Amino acid sequence: MMIESKDEERAGSPARDRGRRPETAGRRQVVLLIEDNETDRHLYGGLLWYNGFDVFHAEDGETGIERAVELRPD
């Protein structure tokens, strides 16, 4: 098993890009964070963003499903 560095993950690699939608291939991974607590949403979203992810939020399950269909997160 090959371990990729953070820089390789962010820059995109053939292993990471395989199966990803064209608009995110070679970019940071897209994460959809579904959390009803606003404080936790900001905390976890900030940590994910700081570690190189593109983060989108949803405040409940129904909105989360709609955003997942729209965004197709990784």
Biopython code that builds the backbone (N, CA, C, O; Angstrom):
import numpy as np
from Bio.PDB.StructureBuilder import StructureBuilder

atoms = [
    (1, "MET", "N", (0.845, -1.175, 0.000)),
    (1, "MET", "CA", (0.000, 0.000, 0.000)),
    (1, "MET", "C", (0.889, 1.236, 0.000)),
    (1, "MET", "O", (1.812, 1.349, 0.807)),
    (2, "MET", "N", (0.606, 2.150, -0.901)),
    (2, "MET", "CA", (1.400, 3.378, -1.015)),
    (2, "MET", "C", (0.737, 4.504, -0.232)),
    (2, "MET", "O", (-0.466, 4.731, -0.364)),
    (3, "ILE", "N", (1.507, 5.198, 0.569)),
    (3, "ILE", "CA", (0.988, 6.326, 1.331)),
    (3, "ILE", "C", (1.402, 7.607, 0.623)),
    (3, "ILE", "O", (2.580, 7.819, 0.338)),
    (4, "GLU", "N", (0.418, 8.460, 0.343)),
    (4, "GLU", "CA", (0.693, 9.717, -0.351)),
    (4, "GLU", "C", (0.822, 10.849, 0.653)),
    (4, "GLU", "O", (0.158, 10.853, 1.690)),
    (5, "SER", "N", (1.677, 11.804, 0.337)),
    (5, "SER", "CA", (1.832, 12.967, 1.204)),
    (5, "SER", "C", (0.651, 13.908, 1.007)),
    (5, "SER", "O", (-0.096, 13.778, 0.037)),
    (6, "LYS", "N", (0.483, 14.851, 1.922)),
    (6, "LYS", "CA", (-0.594, 15.834, 1.820)),
    (6, "LYS", "C", (-0.476, 16.634, 0.526)),
    (6, "LYS", "O", (-1.489, 16.928, -0.110)),
    (7, "ASP", "N", (0.750, 16.991, 0.125)),
    (7, "ASP", "CA", (0.940, 17.763, -1.101)),
    (7, "ASP", "C", (0.483, 16.982, -2.318)),
    (7, "ASP", "O", (-0.129, 17.548, -3.224)),
    (8, "GLU", "N", (0.775, 15.681, -2.351)),
    (8, "GLU", "CA", (0.344, 14.856, -3.470)),
    (8, "GLU", "C", (-1.173, 14.756, -3.504)),
    (8, "GLU", "O", (-1.772, 14.805, -4.578)),
    (9, "GLU", "N", (-1.806, 14.617, -2.336)),
    (9, "GLU", "CA", (-3.259, 14.528, -2.281)),
    (9, "GLU", "C", (-3.899, 15.810, -2.801)),
    (9, "GLU", "O", (-4.867, 15.760, -3.559)),
    (10, "ARG", "N", (-3.363, 16.950, -2.397)),
    (10, "ARG", "CA", (-3.930, 18.231, -2.805)),
    (10, "ARG", "C", (-3.714, 18.472, -4.292)),
    (10, "ARG", "O", (-4.606, 18.971, -4.979)),
    (11, "ALA", "N", (-2.550, 18.123, -4.785)),
    (11, "ALA", "CA", (-2.238, 18.371, -6.186)),
    (11, "ALA", "C", (-2.997, 17.412, -7.080)),
    (11, "ALA", "O", (-3.184, 17.688, -8.265)),
    (12, "GLY", "N", (-3.432, 16.304, -6.541)),
    (12, "GLY", "CA", (-4.127, 15.302, -7.321)),
    (12, "GLY", "C", (-3.129, 14.296, -7.855)),
    (12, "GLY", "O", (-2.018, 14.657, -8.242)),
    (13, "SER", "N", (-3.514, 13.067, -7.876)),
    (13, "SER", "CA", (-2.662, 12.011, -8.399)),
    (13, "SER", "C", (-3.570, 11.049, -9.137)),
    (13, "SER", "O", (-4.775, 11.019, -8.890)),
    (14, "PRO", "N", (-3.005, 10.259, -10.042)),
    (14, "PRO", "CA", (-3.844, 9.316, -10.776)),
    (14, "PRO", "C", (-4.671, 8.423, -9.861)),
    (14, "PRO", "O", (-5.832, 8.143, -10.159)),
    (15, "ALA", "N", (-4.085, 7.970, -8.745)),
    (15, "ALA", "CA", (-4.824, 7.108, -7.827)),
    (15, "ALA", "C", (-5.991, 7.854, -7.190)),
    (15, "ALA", "O", (-7.073, 7.290, -7.022)),
    (16, "ARG", "N", (-5.777, 9.110, -6.837)),
    (16, "ARG", "CA", (-6.831, 9.894, -6.195)),
    (16, "ARG", "C", (-7.884, 10.372, -7.196)),
    (16, "ARG", "O", (-9.060, 10.481, -6.848)),
    (17, "ASP", "N", (-7.474, 10.659, -8.437)),
    (17, "ASP", "CA", (-8.392, 11.222, -9.425)),
    (17, "ASP", "C", (-9.303, 10.176, -10.061)),
    (17, "ASP", "O", (-10.352, 10.517, -10.608)),
    (18, "ARG", "N", (-8.916, 8.930, -9.993)),
    (18, "ARG", "CA", (-9.704, 7.870, -10.611)),
    (18, "ARG", "C", (-11.100, 7.831, -9.990)),
    (18, "ARG", "O", (-11.236, 7.736, -8.770)),
    (19, "GLY", "N", (-12.119, 7.903, -10.813)),
    (19, "GLY", "CA", (-13.483, 7.821, -10.332)),
    (19, "GLY", "C", (-14.055, 9.122, -9.805)),
    (19, "GLY", "O", (-15.212, 9.154, -9.386)),
    (20, "ARG", "N", (-13.280, 10.197, -9.813)),
    (20, "ARG", "CA", (-13.774, 11.481, -9.320)),
    (20, "ARG", "C", (-14.421, 12.238, -10.461)),
    (20, "ARG", "O", (-14.092, 12.024, -11.627)),
    (21, "ARG", "N", (-15.330, 13.111, -10.122)),
    (21, "ARG", "CA", (-15.980, 13.883, -11.170)),
    (21, "ARG", "C", (-14.982, 14.864, -11.774)),
    (21, "ARG", "O", (-14.069, 15.309, -11.078)),
    (22, "PRO", "N", (-15.130, 15.214, -13.053)),
    (22, "PRO", "CA", (-14.140, 16.046, -13.750)),
    (22, "PRO", "C", (-13.834, 17.380, -13.078)),
    (22, "PRO", "O", (-12.684, 17.819, -13.079)),
    (23, "GLU", "N", (-14.848, 18.033, -12.503)),
    (23, "GLU", "CA", (-14.606, 19.365, -11.940)),
    (23, "GLU", "C", (-13.777, 19.337, -10.663)),
    (23, "GLU", "O", (-13.293, 20.385, -10.235)),
    (24, "THR", "N", (-13.594, 18.159, -10.032)),
    (24, "THR", "CA", (-12.749, 18.101, -8.841)),
    (24, "THR", "C", (-11.484, 17.282, -9.072)),
    (24, "THR", "O", (-10.633, 17.213, -8.186)),
    (25, "ALA", "N", (-11.341, 16.663, -10.235)),
    (25, "ALA", "CA", (-10.139, 15.886, -10.513)),
    (25, "ALA", "C", (-8.927, 16.806, -10.445)),
    (25, "ALA", "O", (-8.915, 17.872, -11.060)),
    (26, "GLY", "N", (-7.917, 16.396, -9.703)),
    (26, "GLY", "CA", (-6.707, 17.194, -9.574)),
    (26, "GLY", "C", (-6.814, 18.303, -8.548)),
    (26, "GLY", "O", (-5.857, 19.054, -8.360)),
    (27, "ARG", "N", (-7.953, 18.429, -7.875)),
    (27, "ARG", "CA", (-8.127, 19.453, -6.846)),
    (27, "ARG", "C", (-8.266, 18.787, -5.489)),
    (27, "ARG", "O", (-8.168, 17.567, -5.357)),
    (28, "ARG", "N", (-8.495, 19.617, -4.491)),
    (28, "ARG", "CA", (-8.691, 19.097, -3.146)),
    (28, "ARG", "C", (-9.977, 18.276, -3.089)),
    (28, "ARG", "O", (-10.887, 18.475, -3.894)),
    (29, "GLN", "N", (-10.043, 17.363, -2.142)),
    (29, "GLN", "CA", (-11.232, 16.539, -1.985)),
    (29, "GLN", "C", (-12.368, 17.371, -1.409)),
    (29, "GLN", "O", (-12.158, 18.250, -0.574)),
    (30, "VAL", "N", (-13.576, 17.073, -1.874)),
    (30, "VAL", "CA", (-14.773, 17.787, -1.435)),
    (30, "VAL", "C", (-15.450, 16.969, -0.339)),
    (30, "VAL", "O", (-15.730, 15.783, -0.512)),
    (31, "VAL", "N", (-15.706, 17.628, 0.795)),
    (31, "VAL", "CA", (-16.353, 16.985, 1.939)),
    (31, "VAL", "C", (-17.664, 17.706, 2.221)),
    (31, "VAL", "O", (-17.711, 18.935, 2.256)),
    (32, "LEU", "N", (-18.722, 16.938, 2.421)),
    (32, "LEU", "CA", (-20.000, 17.503, 2.844)),
    (32, "LEU", "C", (-20.171, 17.168, 4.319)),
    (32, "LEU", "O", (-20.282, 15.998, 4.686)),
    (33, "LEU", "N", (-20.191, 18.182, 5.151)),
    (33, "LEU", "CA", (-20.314, 18.012, 6.594)),
    (33, "LEU", "C", (-21.765, 18.281, 6.985)),
    (33, "LEU", "O", (-22.261, 19.399, 6.842)),
    (34, "ILE", "N", (-22.434, 17.247, 7.479)),
    (34, "ILE", "CA", (-23.834, 17.375, 7.906)),
    (34, "ILE", "C", (-23.849, 17.338, 9.430)),
    (34, "ILE", "O", (-23.554, 16.311, 10.041)),
    (35, "GLU", "N", (-24.192, 18.460, 10.027)),
    (35, "GLU", "CA", (-24.157, 18.594, 11.488)),
    (35, "GLU", "C", (-25.190, 19.640, 11.898)),
    (35, "GLU", "O", (-25.206, 20.744, 11.354)),
    (36, "ASP", "N", (-26.055, 19.295, 12.857)),
    (36, "ASP", "CA", (-27.102, 20.230, 13.255)),
    (36, "ASP", "C", (-26.632, 21.259, 14.290)),
    (36, "ASP", "O", (-27.293, 22.277, 14.496)),
    (37, "ASN", "N", (-25.510, 21.001, 14.931)),
    (37, "ASN", "CA", (-24.983, 21.938, 15.917)),
    (37, "ASN", "C", (-24.042, 22.918, 15.213)),
    (37, "ASN", "O", (-23.009, 22.521, 14.674)),
    (38, "GLU", "N", (-24.412, 24.206, 15.225)),
    (38, "GLU", "CA", (-23.644, 25.225, 14.500)),
    (38, "GLU", "C", (-22.197, 25.319, 14.969)),
    (38, "GLU", "O", (-21.287, 25.469, 14.153)),
    (39, "THR", "N", (-21.982, 25.233, 16.273)),
    (39, "THR", "CA", (-20.627, 25.312, 16.808)),
    (39, "THR", "C", (-19.776, 24.156, 16.297)),
    (39, "THR", "O", (-18.638, 24.353, 15.869)),
    (40, "ASP", "N", (-20.333, 22.955, 16.344)),
    (40, "ASP", "CA", (-19.604, 21.781, 15.853)),
    (40, "ASP", "C", (-19.354, 21.885, 14.351)),
    (40, "ASP", "O", (-18.285, 21.505, 13.872)),
    (41, "ARG", "N", (-20.332, 22.395, 13.608)),
    (41, "ARG", "CA", (-20.162, 22.586, 12.163)),
    (41, "ARG", "C", (-18.963, 23.473, 11.876)),
    (41, "ARG", "O", (-18.151, 23.157, 11.007)),
    (42, "HIS", "N", (-18.847, 24.573, 12.593)),
    (42, "HIS", "CA", (-17.723, 25.493, 12.398)),
    (42, "HIS", "C", (-16.401, 24.861, 12.845)),
    (42, "HIS", "O", (-15.380, 25.006, 12.172)),
    (43, "LEU", "N", (-16.424, 24.167, 13.970)),
    (43, "LEU", "CA", (-15.212, 23.534, 14.484)),
    (43, "LEU", "C", (-14.695, 22.469, 13.516)),
    (43, "LEU", "O", (-13.545, 22.530, 13.080)),
    (44, "TYR", "N", (-15.541, 21.498, 13.180)),
    (44, "TYR", "CA", (-15.116, 20.401, 12.304)),
    (44, "TYR", "C", (-14.836, 20.907, 10.890)),
    (44, "TYR", "O", (-13.888, 20.460, 10.244)),
    (45, "GLY", "N", (-15.654, 21.829, 10.416)),
    (45, "GLY", "CA", (-15.426, 22.401, 9.089)),
    (45, "GLY", "C", (-14.094, 23.118, 9.003)),
    (45, "GLY", "O", (-13.380, 22.998, 8.007)),
    (46, "GLY", "N", (-13.759, 23.860, 10.041)),
    (46, "GLY", "CA", (-12.480, 24.565, 10.075)),
    (46, "GLY", "C", (-11.300, 23.606, 10.098)),
    (46, "GLY", "O", (-10.298, 23.824, 9.418)),
    (47, "LEU", "N", (-11.423, 22.548, 10.881)),
    (47, "LEU", "CA", (-10.346, 21.548, 10.937)),
    (47, "LEU", "C", (-10.158, 20.860, 9.586)),
    (47, "LEU", "O", (-9.029, 20.658, 9.139)),
    (48, "LEU", "N", (-11.258, 20.503, 8.946)),
    (48, "LEU", "CA", (-11.166, 19.863, 7.623)),
    (48, "LEU", "C", (-10.558, 20.820, 6.602)),
    (48, "LEU", "O", (-9.683, 20.435, 5.826)),
    (49, "TRP", "N", (-11.022, 22.057, 6.605)),
    (49, "TRP", "CA", (-10.507, 23.057, 5.663)),
    (49, "TRP", "C", (-9.015, 23.276, 5.883)),
    (49, "TRP", "O", (-8.239, 23.329, 4.928)),
    (50, "TYR", "N", (-8.620, 23.403, 7.145)),
    (50, "TYR", "CA", (-7.216, 23.630, 7.483)),
    (50, "TYR", "C", (-6.334, 22.481, 6.986)),
    (50, "TYR", "O", (-5.173, 22.687, 6.635)),
    (51, "ASN", "N", (-6.890, 21.286, 6.959)),
    (51, "ASN", "CA", (-6.141, 20.112, 6.517)),
    (51, "ASN", "C", (-6.294, 19.822, 5.027)),
    (51, "ASN", "O", (-5.963, 18.727, 4.572)),
    (52, "GLY", "N", (-6.792, 20.790, 4.270)),
    (52, "GLY", "CA", (-6.756, 20.696, 2.821)),
    (52, "GLY", "C", (-8.000, 20.237, 2.109)),
    (52, "GLY", "O", (-7.942, 19.935, 0.917)),
    (53, "PHE", "N", (-9.130, 20.171, 2.795)),
    (53, "PHE", "CA", (-10.364, 19.745, 2.151)),
    (53, "PHE", "C", (-11.228, 20.950, 1.775)),
    (53, "PHE", "O", (-11.209, 21.974, 2.458)),
    (54, "ASP", "N", (-11.981, 20.818, 0.688)),
    (54, "ASP", "CA", (-13.020, 21.798, 0.374)),
    (54, "ASP", "C", (-14.262, 21.338, 1.125)),
    (54, "ASP", "O", (-14.758, 20.239, 0.877)),
    (55, "VAL", "N", (-14.775, 22.162, 2.043)),
    (55, "VAL", "CA", (-15.851, 21.751, 2.935)),
    (55, "VAL", "C", (-17.133, 22.505, 2.612)),
    (55, "VAL", "O", (-17.137, 23.728, 2.476)),
    (56, "PHE", "N", (-18.212, 21.754, 2.492)),
    (56, "PHE", "CA", (-19.544, 22.314, 2.331)),
    (56, "PHE", "C", (-20.380, 21.818, 3.502)),
    (56, "PHE", "O", (-20.161, 20.716, 4.005)),
    (57, "HIS", "N", (-21.330, 22.628, 3.932)),
    (57, "HIS", "CA", (-22.094, 22.338, 5.140)),
    (57, "HIS", "C", (-23.569, 22.095, 4.833)),
    (57, "HIS", "O", (-24.116, 22.610, 3.858)),
    (58, "ALA", "N", (-24.186, 21.302, 5.688)),
    (58, "ALA", "CA", (-25.639, 21.131, 5.708)),
    (58, "ALA", "C", (-26.033, 21.014, 7.169)),
    (58, "ALA", "O", (-25.343, 20.369, 7.958)),
    (59, "GLU", "N", (-27.149, 21.644, 7.526)),
    (59, "GLU", "CA", (-27.535, 21.681, 8.935)),
    (59, "GLU", "C", (-28.513, 20.580, 9.348)),
    (59, "GLU", "O", (-28.831, 20.452, 10.531)),
    (60, "ASP", "N", (-28.993, 19.786, 8.390)),
    (60, "ASP", "CA", (-29.877, 18.671, 8.731)),
    (60, "ASP", "C", (-29.810, 17.618, 7.626)),
    (60, "ASP", "O", (-29.247, 17.852, 6.556)),
    (61, "GLY", "N", (-30.393, 16.459, 7.907)),
    (61, "GLY", "CA", (-30.327, 15.351, 6.970)),
    (61, "GLY", "C", (-30.962, 15.631, 5.625)),
    (61, "GLY", "O", (-30.405, 15.287, 4.582)),
    (62, "GLU", "N", (-32.133, 16.259, 5.649)),
    (62, "GLU", "CA", (-32.832, 16.562, 4.400)),
    (62, "GLU", "C", (-31.993, 17.481, 3.504)),
    (62, "GLU", "O", (-31.833, 17.225, 2.310)),
    (63, "THR", "N", (-31.467, 18.543, 4.094)),
    (63, "THR", "CA", (-30.601, 19.458, 3.343)),
    (63, "THR", "C", (-29.333, 18.741, 2.906)),
    (63, "THR", "O", (-28.826, 18.982, 1.811)),
    (64, "GLY", "N", (-28.819, 17.861, 3.760)),
    (64, "GLY", "CA", (-27.622, 17.100, 3.437)),
    (64, "GLY", "C", (-27.799, 16.222, 2.208)),
    (64, "GLY", "O", (-26.904, 16.138, 1.366)),
    (65, "ILE", "N", (-28.948, 15.570, 2.103)),
    (65, "ILE", "CA", (-29.223, 14.735, 0.931)),
    (65, "ILE", "C", (-29.293, 15.589, -0.325)),
    (65, "ILE", "O", (-28.742, 15.214, -1.360)),
    (66, "GLU", "N", (-29.964, 16.733, -0.246)),
    (66, "GLU", "CA", (-30.050, 17.637, -1.398)),
    (66, "GLU", "C", (-28.661, 18.107, -1.825)),
    (66, "GLU", "O", (-28.343, 18.122, -3.015)),
    (67, "ARG", "N", (-27.832, 18.493, -0.844)),
    (67, "ARG", "CA", (-26.473, 18.970, -1.160)),
    (67, "ARG", "C", (-25.608, 17.848, -1.718)),
    (67, "ARG", "O", (-24.782, 18.081, -2.600)),
    (68, "ALA", "N", (-25.792, 16.620, -1.205)),
    (68, "ALA", "CA", (-25.004, 15.482, -1.692)),
    (68, "ALA", "C", (-25.319, 15.194, -3.156)),
    (68, "ALA", "O", (-24.417, 14.900, -3.940)),
    (69, "VAL", "N", (-26.585, 15.277, -3.524)),
    (69, "VAL", "CA", (-26.979, 15.063, -4.924)),
    (69, "VAL", "C", (-26.384, 16.163, -5.800)),
    (69, "VAL", "O", (-25.893, 15.898, -6.897)),
    (70, "GLU", "N", (-26.433, 17.387, -5.307)),
    (70, "GLU", "CA", (-25.919, 18.547, -6.046)),
    (70, "GLU", "C", (-24.389, 18.531, -6.161)),
    (70, "GLU", "O", (-23.847, 18.743, -7.245)),
    (71, "LEU", "N", (-23.699, 18.282, -5.048)),
    (71, "LEU", "CA", (-22.242, 18.412, -5.000)),
    (71, "LEU", "C", (-21.476, 17.143, -5.369)),
    (71, "LEU", "O", (-20.355, 17.207, -5.873)),
    (72, "ARG", "N", (-22.095, 15.995, -5.113)),
    (72, "ARG", "CA", (-21.411, 14.707, -5.294)),
    (72, "ARG", "C", (-20.045, 14.721, -4.598)),
    (72, "ARG", "O", (-19.014, 14.578, -5.254)),
    (73, "PRO", "N", (-20.038, 14.894, -3.269)),
    (73, "PRO", "CA", (-18.764, 14.991, -2.539)),
    (73, "PRO", "C", (-17.973, 13.688, -2.618)),
    (73, "PRO", "O", (-18.513, 12.616, -2.894)),
    (74, "ASP", "N", (-16.670, 13.825, -2.362)),
    (74, "ASP", "CA", (-15.785, 12.652, -2.371)),
    (74, "ASP", "C", (-16.035, 11.808, -1.144)),
    (74, "ASP", "O", (-15.391, 10.775, -0.964)),
]
sb = StructureBuilder()
sb.init_structure("model")
sb.init_model(0)
sb.init_chain("A")
sb.init_seg("    ")
for serial, (resi, resn, name, xyz) in enumerate(atoms, 1):
    if name == "N":
        sb.init_residue(resn, " ", resi, " ")
    sb.init_atom(name, np.array(xyz, "f"), 0.0, 1.0, " ", f" {name:<3s}", serial, name[0])
structure = sb.get_structure()
